[in-house]
Amino acid sequence: MESLRIVLMGKDFELRLVSLAVRARELAEDVIILDLGSSDGTIELAEKIDCRVLNHQGDTYAPMLG
């Protein structure tokens, strides 16, 4: 049986991380944080709540929204 993996991608989202991870774990066992260069406590908190963290340095080539 295949398992679902959810990747949360962002930067400086420490204040929302726990609620996002809890919701993601309702759907998937594996939750990964793709960090885009956070300067707050996002990475440390992700590790405390047992999420694997991948760090990305460089351009993301995503359009600006808003």
C-alpha angles and dihedrals in degrees: 000000000000121000127218121241122197122200118201111200125193151095130258097357098138092131092057100034100093095049091045092049093047091052092045091052089057086068104028139027095214117062118177127188115215101198118202097199107302118193096190127069096286096116096045092047092048090055091049092055091048100253120144112239126213117188121214121195121188137028121344098193091217118145118247112252124209 
